[in-house]
Amino acid sequence: MKSTLMNKKLWNICLKWGLLLGAMLSILELVKMVARNVQYGSTQVFDIAMIVGYILVLYSAVKEFKDHYPARLSFPKAFMACLIVSFIGSVLLFGYDMVHYAVIERDGLQKKYDTALQNFKTVVDKDTVTADELTYYLDTVKVMIAQEEKTVLSDNTISDSVCKNIQKGIDMISRFYDEKVTLQRKTDTANNYRLGNFSAYGRKVLMETLSIYVSQNEEEASTPYVQDAIQGVNSQLAQVNMADKRFEENKSHVPHYEKPGRYAAVCAMMDMLYGMFFGLFIALFHYRSKNTIEDVQPAYVGNNEEENIPQDENLKNE
């Protein structure tokens, strides 16, 4: 009977705090909607608020149960209380999300997806060009140079000697550019070789290379043709953006929920996992902070001190 009453008390306590947890998470979702509408960027505040709220609710729930528990609260019971509270809160959040994204904010999931894409794009822009991406870029430049060279040499009015100098000059620029971009990556990965900056930097290096060549070959008849070819490559490179390339290749990894049910289920599951994680530490804290069992003093039978002193059978009075 006593055990039944305690189980009922546990459920009542967990139900109360579970409803409070669900209400807190639901209000947080509503605040996030307002933040999206006003384009408030500090989303970390909401994550911190959720963590603090989770810890306070679970701590208070286990503490109340501990205060009403007549015996020593065991770790399994403390952890079970955290799981029940988290489950009730997750169920309530699931129901709220279903209503929120089906009635209150019907375009909310698309807004969240757009924000997630923008955040992912920001992360990509700050990342560094990989060796494979650099190889792809330089190979692309070589193909463009070959195309521009072919276009220039298709002019039948150019003499054979000038054609040879054109080929020699373009080949020289291509090799110098390839070596400079490759070697510079080892010492300049902090800024120019970030994906968001690299494409503009690559064009800048190409024009600097061309400028050096022109200054050293001003008198050559082939120089104007070489200059036209490299400038044509530079114009084409305006369409090559390594940050956009990586973004397009990996944006499918960003979660996109089109139906409220799927999003609500994922959120509820994640919140349940949060509850399990925080519940482990909270249950351990309450379990270790409980009072120790008082030592039970042995009861002795007798009316005087001599009778209360245990006697050894082998001792006999003389």
C-alpha positions as CSV (number, residue, x, y, z in Angstrom):
1,M,0.0,0.0,0.0
2,K,2.8,2.4,1.0
3,S,4.7,1.6,-2.3
4,T,1.6,2.3,-4.3
5,L,1.1,5.7,-2.7
6,M,4.8,6.5,-3.3
7,N,4.5,5.5,-7.0
8,K,1.4,7.7,-7.3
9,K,3.3,10.6,-5.6
10,L,6.1,10.1,-8.1
11,W,3.8,10.3,-11.1
12,N,2.1,13.4,-9.7
13,I,5.4,15.2,-9.2
14,C,6.7,14.2,-12.6
15,L,3.4,15.2,-14.3
16,K,3.6,18.7,-12.7
17,W,7.2,19.3,-13.7
18,G,6.8,17.6,-17.1
19,L,4.0,20.0,-17.9
20,L,6.1,22.9,-16.8
21,L,9.0,21.7,-19.0
22,G,6.7,21.3,-22.0
23,A,5.3,24.8,-21.4
24,M,8.8,26.2,-21.2
25,L,9.9,24.5,-24.4
26,S,6.7,25.6,-26.2
27,I,7.1,29.2,-25.1
28,L,10.7,29.1,-26.3
29,E,9.5,28.0,-29.8
30,L,7.1,30.9,-29.8
31,V,10.0,33.3,-28.9
32,K,12.1,31.8,-31.7
33,M,9.3,32.6,-34.1
34,V,9.4,36.2,-33.0
35,A,13.2,36.3,-33.3
36,R,13.0,35.0,-36.9
37,N,10.5,37.6,-37.9
38,V,12.6,40.5,-36.5
39,Q,15.7,38.8,-37.9
40,Y,17.4,38.5,-34.5
41,G,20.7,36.8,-35.1
42,S,21.9,35.6,-31.6
43,T,20.3,32.2,-31.7
44,Q,22.8,30.9,-29.1
45,V,20.8,32.7,-26.4
46,F,17.9,30.4,-27.0
47,D,20.1,27.3,-26.8
48,I,21.5,28.6,-23.5
49,A,18.0,29.3,-22.2
50,M,16.9,25.8,-23.1
51,I,19.8,24.2,-21.3
52,V,19.4,26.3,-18.2
53,G,15.6,25.6,-18.2
54,Y,16.1,21.9,-18.6
55,I,18.6,21.7,-15.7
56,L,16.4,23.8,-13.3
57,V,13.2,21.8,-14.1
58,L,14.8,18.4,-13.7
59,Y,16.7,19.5,-10.6
60,S,13.5,20.8,-9.0
61,A,11.5,17.7,-9.9
62,V,14.0,15.3,-8.4
63,K,14.5,17.4,-5.4
64,E,10.7,17.5,-4.6
65,F,10.5,13.8,-5.1
66,K,13.5,13.3,-2.9
67,D,11.9,15.4,-0.1
68,H,8.8,13.3,-0.1
69,Y,10.5,10.0,-0.4
70,P,10.7,8.3,3.0
71,A,13.7,6.1,2.3
72,R,17.0,6.9,0.7
73,L,16.6,8.0,-2.9
74,S,18.4,5.6,-5.2
75,F,20.1,6.6,-8.4
76,P,17.7,4.6,-10.6
77,K,14.6,6.2,-9.1
78,A,16.1,9.7,-9.4
79,F,17.0,9.0,-13.1
80,M,13.6,7.5,-13.7
81,A,12.0,10.8,-12.4
82,C,14.1,12.7,-14.9
83,L,13.1,10.4,-17.8
84,I,9.4,10.7,-16.9
85,V,9.6,14.5,-16.7
86,S,11.5,14.7,-20.0
87,F,9.0,12.4,-21.7
88,I,6.0,14.4,-20.7
89,G,7.7,17.6,-21.7
90,S,8.6,16.1,-25.1
91,V,5.1,14.9,-25.7
92,L,3.7,18.3,-24.9
93,L,6.3,20.0,-27.2
94,F,5.4,17.5,-30.0
95,G,1.7,18.6,-29.8
96,Y,2.6,22.3,-29.7
97,D,5.0,22.0,-32.8
98,M,2.2,20.3,-34.7
99,V,-0.1,23.2,-34.1
100,H,2.5,25.9,-34.4
101,Y,3.7,24.9,-37.9
102,A,0.3,23.8,-39.2
103,V,-1.7,26.8,-38.0
104,I,0.3,29.6,-36.4
105,E,3.4,29.8,-38.7
106,R,2.8,27.8,-41.8
107,D,5.9,29.0,-43.5
108,G,8.0,28.5,-40.4
109,L,9.7,25.4,-41.6
110,Q,10.8,27.0,-44.8
111,K,12.1,30.0,-42.9
112,K,14.1,27.7,-40.6
113,Y,15.5,25.9,-43.7
114,D,16.5,29.2,-45.3
115,T,18.2,30.2,-42.1
116,A,20.0,26.9,-41.9
117,L,21.2,27.2,-45.5
118,Q,22.5,30.7,-44.8
119,N,24.3,29.6,-41.7
120,F,25.9,26.7,-43.6
121,K,27.0,29.1,-46.4
122,T,28.7,31.3,-43.8
123,V,30.5,28.2,-42.4
124,V,31.6,27.2,-45.9
125,D,32.9,30.7,-46.7
126,K,35.1,30.7,-43.6
127,D,36.5,27.2,-44.3
128,T,39.9,26.7,-46.1
129,V,40.4,25.5,-49.6
130,T,41.4,21.8,-49.6
131,A,44.1,20.3,-51.7
132,D,41.6,18.6,-53.9
133,E,39.7,21.8,-54.4
134,L,42.9,23.7,-55.3
135,T,43.8,21.0,-57.8
136,Y,40.3,21.3,-59.3
137,Y,40.6,25.1,-59.6
138,L,44.1,25.0,-61.2
139,D,42.9,22.3,-63.7
140,T,39.9,24.6,-64.5
141,V,42.3,27.5,-65.1
142,K,44.5,25.4,-67.4
143,V,41.5,24.4,-69.5
144,M,40.4,28.0,-69.8
145,I,43.9,29.1,-70.8
146,A,44.1,26.3,-73.5
147,Q,40.7,27.5,-74.9
148,E,41.8,31.1,-75.0
149,E,45.1,30.2,-76.6
150,K,43.4,28.2,-79.3
151,T,41.1,31.2,-80.0
152,V,44.0,33.6,-80.3
153,L,46.1,31.2,-82.5
154,S,43.1,30.7,-84.9
155,D,43.9,34.1,-86.4
156,N,45.6,33.3,-89.7
157,T,47.2,36.8,-89.9
158,I,49.6,36.0,-87.2
159,S,53.1,34.8,-88.3
160,D,54.5,31.5,-87.2
161,S,57.2,33.1,-85.2
162,V,54.8,35.2,-83.3
163,C,52.5,32.2,-82.7
164,K,55.4,30.4,-81.1
165,N,56.1,33.3,-78.9
166,I,52.4,33.5,-78.0
167,Q,52.5,29.8,-77.0
168,K,55.7,30.3,-75.1
169,G,54.4,33.3,-73.2
170,I,51.0,31.7,-72.3
171,D,52.8,28.6,-71.1
172,M,55.2,30.6,-69.0
173,I,52.3,32.5,-67.3
174,S,50.4,29.2,-66.7
175,R,53.4,27.5,-65.0
176,F,54.3,30.5,-62.9
177,Y,50.7,31.0,-61.8
178,D,50.3,27.3,-60.9
179,E,53.5,27.3,-58.8
180,K,52.7,30.6,-57.1
181,V,49.1,29.6,-56.1
182,T,50.2,26.1,-54.9
183,L,53.2,27.3,-52.9
184,Q,51.4,30.3,-51.4
185,R,48.7,28.0,-49.9
186,K,51.3,26.6,-47.4
187,T,51.9,30.0,-45.8
188,D,48.7,31.9,-46.4
189,T,45.8,29.7,-45.4
190,A,44.4,32.1,-42.9
191,N,42.8,34.7,-45.2
192,N,43.3,34.5,-49.0
193,Y,42.7,30.7,-49.1
194,R,39.4,30.8,-47.3
195,L,36.7,29.7,-49.7
196,G,34.9,33.0,-49.5
197,N,38.0,34.9,-50.5
198,F,39.9,32.5,-52.7
199,S,38.1,33.1,-56.1
200,A,38.8,36.8,-56.0
201,Y,42.4,36.1,-54.8
202,G,43.0,33.7,-57.7
203,R,42.0,36.3,-60.2
204,K,44.2,38.9,-58.5
205,V,47.2,36.6,-58.7
206,L,46.5,35.9,-62.4
207,M,46.5,39.6,-63.3
208,E,49.6,40.2,-61.2
209,T,51.4,37.4,-63.1
210,L,50.2,38.9,-66.4
211,S,51.4,42.3,-65.3
212,I,54.9,41.0,-64.6
213,Y,55.1,39.2,-67.9
214,V,54.0,42.3,-69.9
215,S,56.5,44.5,-68.1
216,Q,59.3,42.1,-69.1
217,N,58.2,41.6,-72.7
218,E,56.9,45.0,-73.8
219,E,58.8,45.0,-77.0
220,E,57.6,41.6,-78.2
221,A,54.9,41.4,-80.9
222,S,53.3,38.5,-79.2
223,T,52.7,40.3,-75.9
224,P,49.3,41.9,-76.9
225,Y,48.0,38.5,-77.9
226,V,49.1,36.9,-74.7
227,Q,47.5,39.8,-72.7
228,D,44.2,39.3,-74.5
229,A,44.2,35.5,-73.8
230,I,44.9,35.9,-70.1
231,Q,42.4,38.7,-69.7
232,G,39.8,36.4,-71.3
233,V,40.7,33.7,-68.8
234,N,40.3,36.3,-66.0
235,S,36.8,37.2,-67.2
236,Q,35.8,33.5,-67.2
237,L,37.1,33.0,-63.7
238,A,34.5,35.5,-62.5
239,Q,32.0,32.6,-62.9
240,V,34.2,30.2,-60.8
241,N,33.5,30.3,-57.1
242,M,34.9,27.5,-55.0
243,A,32.7,28.4,-52.0
244,D,29.6,28.1,-54.2
245,K,30.8,24.8,-55.5
246,R,31.3,23.3,-52.1
247,F,28.0,24.7,-50.9
248,E,26.0,23.2,-53.8
249,E,27.7,19.9,-53.4
250,N,26.9,19.7,-49.6
251,K,23.7,21.7,-49.1
252,S,21.7,18.5,-49.3
253,H,23.1,17.5,-45.9
254,V,21.2,20.4,-44.3
255,P,17.9,19.0,-42.9
256,H,14.8,20.2,-44.6
257,Y,11.4,19.4,-43.1
258,E,8.4,20.0,-45.3
259,K,5.7,18.5,-43.0
260,P,5.1,19.6,-39.3
261,G,4.8,16.0,-38.1
262,R,8.3,15.0,-39.0
263,Y,9.9,18.1,-37.6
264,A,7.8,17.8,-34.4
265,A,8.9,14.2,-34.0
266,V,12.6,15.0,-34.5
267,C,12.4,17.9,-32.0
268,A,10.6,15.8,-29.4
269,M,13.2,13.0,-29.8
270,M,16.1,15.5,-29.4
271,D,14.5,17.0,-26.3
272,M,14.1,13.6,-24.9
273,L,17.8,12.9,-25.4
274,Y,18.6,16.2,-23.8
275,G,16.6,15.1,-20.8
276,M,18.4,11.8,-20.6
277,F,21.8,13.5,-20.8
278,F,21.1,16.2,-18.1
279,G,19.1,13.6,-16.1
280,L,22.2,11.5,-15.6
281,F,24.1,14.3,-13.9
282,I,21.1,15.6,-11.9
283,A,20.2,12.1,-10.6
284,L,23.9,11.5,-9.7
285,F,24.0,14.8,-7.8
286,H,20.9,14.0,-5.8
287,Y,22.0,10.5,-5.1
288,R,25.4,11.5,-3.8
289,S,24.1,14.5,-1.8
290,K,21.6,12.5,0.3
291,N,21.9,12.0,4.0
292,T,23.8,8.9,5.3
293,I,22.0,6.2,7.2
294,E,22.3,6.6,10.9
295,D,24.1,3.9,12.7
296,V,21.7,1.6,14.6
297,Q,22.8,1.2,18.3
298,P,22.6,-2.3,19.6
299,A,20.0,-2.9,22.3
300,Y,21.1,-4.6,25.5
301,V,18.9,-6.4,27.9
302,G,19.4,-5.9,31.6
303,N,18.9,-3.6,34.5
304,N,22.4,-2.8,35.4
305,E,25.7,-2.2,33.7
306,E,27.1,-5.6,34.6
307,E,24.2,-7.3,32.9
308,N,24.7,-5.2,29.8
309,I,28.3,-6.2,29.4
310,P,28.7,-9.3,27.2
311,Q,30.4,-12.1,28.9
312,D,32.7,-14.7,27.4
313,E,31.6,-18.2,27.9
314,N,35.1,-19.4,28.7
315,L,35.5,-17.0,31.6
316,K,34.3,-18.3,34.9
317,N,34.1,-16.5,38.2
318,E,36.4,-17.8,40.8
